[in-house]
Amino acid sequence: MKHTPLVLVMMLAFGLPAFGADHPELKAFPVSLKDLERFVIVLPHKERGEERNFKVELIVGKTMLTDGVNRMQLGNTIQPRPLKGWGYTYYEVTGPSVAMSTLIGVPPGTQKVKQFVSATPLLIRYNSRLPVVVYAPKGYEVRYRVWKAPKVTEKAEKG
């Protein structure tokens, strides 16, 4: 297999598999789930005590043609589900795929815009020992962000 220099740098710097979702625990998860596609996120390794300072935001949605003026959101939700017999958790996108929109008047002649429209995101704990597995309807994308808490905490005042 031929590796480009960028791929090798990514593998060394981040400890990530460069080609597809490769994780030893991935075999426990079904490839698909009742008309849903599987998406896999393999997170970079962090020490066990350090992981509590991180969260992963799961964002599911699809690219749609919108008016570019109104705010849009999908009616789906991301539900955590137990993987029977393993003690692992996977995430399933459920609910209606309808797009909800604000009702701001659009000026005549406004061009349609391709835009990523998402459902309500879900914040989960960071766990680099297991893959994050999300099952979403065909035509959807799964995106994610990693959030890091600062080391300093603030003290609340009694009131």
Secondary structure, DSSP 8 states (H G I E B T S, - for coil): ----HHHHHHHHHH---SSS---GGGGGS-SEETTEEEEEE------HHHHTTEEEEEEEEEEEEE-SSS-EEES-EEEEEEETTTTEEEEEEES---EEE------TT---EEEEEE---EEEE--TTS-EEEEEETT-EEEEEEEE--S--------
